[in-house]
Amino acid sequence: MRILLLILACFVSFRSVSAAEPIHVLVWDERQPRQSEAYENFLGNEIVVRLKAAADDLAFRSVSLDDTEQGLSVDNLEWADVIVWWGHARQRDVTDDNARRILDQVLSGEADLIALHSAHWAKPFVEAMNWRSVEDGRKHLESHADGRKLTIETVAPPRPYTVPMHGGVLTPAYFGYRKGRTAFHGLIHLPWCCFPDYRPDGKPGSISVKLPKHPIAKGLPATFNVKQTEMYNEPFHVPKPDQVIFEETWELGERFRSGMVWNIGKGKVFYFRPGHETYPVFKQPEVLKVVENACRWLGTTD
């Protein structure tokens, strides 16, 4: 009888696993024409086709900026467990309302966001970085207010989509001053979400795995080269990440934190740096493995 019950329990467990709902991945791509230099059917579609062949526990929808509701309908956003985002030349065209709706999905834990390469300026990523900067800044200022009343003001970069110079104050930045005898006023300078140097020459980048036991690094060698890519150089003006999984370097000495995770409310944001639409970065197995691992980890992490 006990053997029969054990067999039955194993059968029920197997049925539960086999019938498990796949992780829903919404791949969003602005579908810029220059992508045709490296991809036959757009970059986002390339990611979907290649990951479909490698990961049967992931289900995909591939959408674009030119789709109805910019591909971000209520149905698509409620369906998604993970949103993979590629934006570059058309960042401004995404509506502020759509960016905020994605942030709300992340904050509530309904979906997580993967921002690829030039999506450092994607509106949903910037919204998430601003939210985290305000949270971090508030905690910092409150810890120095000595129990006095504290008011807080946020200061946005004066011109969006501009490149910061070397040697300036790293953003986000926090500053407070005494306001009368019993109060302080705090200023939170929001992050630039950019970096001072970039070089789109297609020279290889070398990626080192900093957290080899992290699920996003599963199955990857300790180091690997991205054969053709654009260079980005630190400092990257973003809030301090909770995890830095990858670091990338170039022969001329540049370096970049190329895989970072932030906790955003009940959800997470993962930024992965390698890319450029004119190089076949997302045909390379190691790069695709990172995206696959990230989708799986984010889609199953509470």
SVG drawing of the C-alpha trace seen along z (x, -y; Angstrom):
<svg xmlns="http://www.w3.org/2000/svg" viewBox="-6 -79 51 81">
<polyline fill="none" stroke="black" stroke-width="0.4" points="0.0,0.0 2.8,-2.4 4.6,-1.6 1.3,-2.4 0.9,-5.7 4.5,-6.6 4.0,-5.8 0.8,-7.9 2.6,-10.8 5.4,-10.7 2.8,-10.6 0.9,-13.6 4.2,-15.5 5.3,-14.7 1.9,-15.8 2.2,-19.0 5.7,-19.8 4.8,-18.8 1.6,-20.9 3.3,-23.9 2.6,-27.2 5.7,-28.4 7.3,-31.7 5.7,-34.4 8.4,-36.6 7.3,-39.8 10.1,-40.9 9.8,-44.6 11.8,-46.0 11.7,-49.4 12.6,-47.6 15.0,-50.2 15.8,-49.7 19.6,-49.6 19.1,-46.3 19.0,-44.7 22.8,-45.0 23.0,-42.2 19.5,-40.6 17.3,-39.3 14.1,-39.8 14.8,-42.4 16.7,-42.0 13.8,-41.2 12.5,-38.5 16.0,-37.0 16.1,-36.7 12.7,-35.0 13.5,-32.5 16.8,-31.4 15.5,-31.2 12.4,-29.3 14.7,-26.6 16.7,-26.4 14.1,-26.9 10.8,-25.1 9.8,-26.5 9.6,-30.0 6.7,-31.3 7.2,-34.4 5.4,-37.3 7.4,-39.6 6.0,-43.1 7.2,-46.5 6.9,-50.2 4.8,-50.4 2.2,-47.8 -1.2,-48.8 -0.7,-50.6 3.1,-50.4 2.9,-46.7 2.1,-47.4 -1.6,-46.7 -3.2,-45.7 -3.4,-42.1 0.3,-42.0 1.4,-43.5 -0.9,-41.4 0.3,-38.3 4.0,-39.1 6.1,-37.7 9.3,-39.2 9.7,-42.1 12.9,-42.2 13.4,-45.7 15.5,-46.9 15.4,-50.5 18.0,-52.8 17.1,-55.5 13.4,-55.9 13.4,-56.2 11.5,-59.4 8.6,-57.9 7.6,-55.6 4.8,-57.4 5.4,-58.4 2.1,-56.6 3.4,-53.3 6.7,-53.7 4.9,-54.3 2.6,-51.3 5.6,-49.1 7.1,-50.5 3.8,-49.8 4.0,-46.2 7.5,-45.9 6.7,-47.6 3.8,-45.3 5.9,-42.2 3.6,-41.3 6.6,-41.5 10.3,-42.1 12.3,-44.1 15.4,-43.2 17.0,-46.2 19.5,-45.4 22.4,-47.7 21.1,-51.1 18.0,-50.6 19.9,-52.4 17.9,-55.4 14.6,-53.5 11.8,-55.3 10.8,-52.2 14.4,-51.7 14.8,-55.4 11.5,-55.4 12.8,-52.4 16.2,-54.0 14.5,-57.3 12.2,-55.3 15.1,-53.5 17.1,-56.8 14.3,-58.4 14.0,-55.4 17.8,-55.4 18.0,-59.1 15.1,-59.4 16.7,-56.8 20.1,-58.6 18.6,-62.0 16.4,-60.7 19.5,-59.0 21.1,-62.5 18.1,-64.5 18.5,-63.9 14.8,-63.5 14.0,-66.9 11.2,-67.4 12.5,-66.6 11.1,-67.8 12.4,-66.3 12.7,-67.7 13.8,-65.8 16.0,-67.4 15.9,-65.8 18.9,-66.1 18.4,-69.5 18.6,-67.9 17.5,-64.3 19.5,-62.0 22.8,-63.9 26.2,-62.3 27.8,-63.3 31.5,-64.4 34.2,-62.7 35.0,-64.3 31.5,-65.5 29.4,-64.6 28.1,-61.0 24.3,-60.8 22.1,-60.0 23.3,-62.5 21.8,-63.6 22.2,-67.0 20.4,-68.5 20.4,-71.8 19.0,-73.3 15.7,-75.0 15.0,-77.0 15.8,-75.6 13.6,-72.5 13.7,-71.2 15.9,-70.1 15.3,-70.2 16.7,-67.5 17.6,-67.5 17.7,-64.2 19.4,-64.6 18.1,-61.9 20.5,-59.7 21.7,-60.6 21.3,-56.9 24.3,-57.3 28.2,-57.3 30.9,-59.5 32.4,-57.3 31.1,-55.0 32.8,-53.7 30.7,-51.8 33.7,-50.3 32.8,-46.6 35.9,-45.7 35.5,-42.7 34.7,-43.1 35.8,-40.6 33.2,-39.6 34.2,-38.3 31.6,-36.6 31.7,-38.3 29.0,-36.1 29.5,-32.6 26.9,-31.1 24.2,-33.5 21.4,-31.9 21.9,-34.4 25.5,-33.1 24.5,-29.4 26.3,-27.4 28.7,-30.3 32.5,-30.1 34.4,-32.3 35.2,-34.7 34.1,-35.0 34.4,-37.5 31.6,-39.3 33.1,-39.1 31.6,-42.4 30.1,-45.0 29.9,-48.7 32.1,-49.9 30.6,-51.7 32.9,-53.1 32.3,-53.9 31.1,-55.7 27.5,-54.6 25.2,-57.1 22.7,-54.8 21.8,-54.0 24.0,-51.4 22.9,-48.0 22.0,-45.2 24.1,-42.7 26.9,-43.1 27.0,-39.8 29.3,-40.7 32.1,-43.1 33.3,-43.9 36.7,-45.3 38.3,-46.3 41.9,-46.3 42.2,-50.1 41.5,-49.9 37.8,-50.7 35.6,-48.8 31.9,-48.6 29.6,-46.8 27.8,-44.9 25.3,-42.9 23.5,-44.5 20.3,-43.8 18.2,-46.2 15.3,-45.4 12.4,-47.8 9.5,-47.4 8.4,-43.8 10.1,-43.3 13.5,-43.4 15.3,-45.1 18.3,-43.4 20.5,-45.5 22.8,-43.7 25.2,-45.8 26.5,-44.0 24.9,-45.0 24.5,-47.4 22.0,-46.8 24.6,-46.6 26.5,-43.7 25.2,-40.1 25.6,-40.1 22.3,-38.3 23.3,-35.4 26.2,-34.6 25.4,-31.6 26.9,-33.0 24.9,-36.3 21.7,-34.4 22.4,-32.2 22.5,-35.2 19.1,-36.4 17.7,-32.9 18.9,-32.6 17.7,-36.0 14.2,-35.3 14.0,-32.1 15.3,-33.5 13.3,-36.7 10.2,-34.8 10.4,-32.4 11.7,-34.7 9.2,-36.2"/>
</svg>
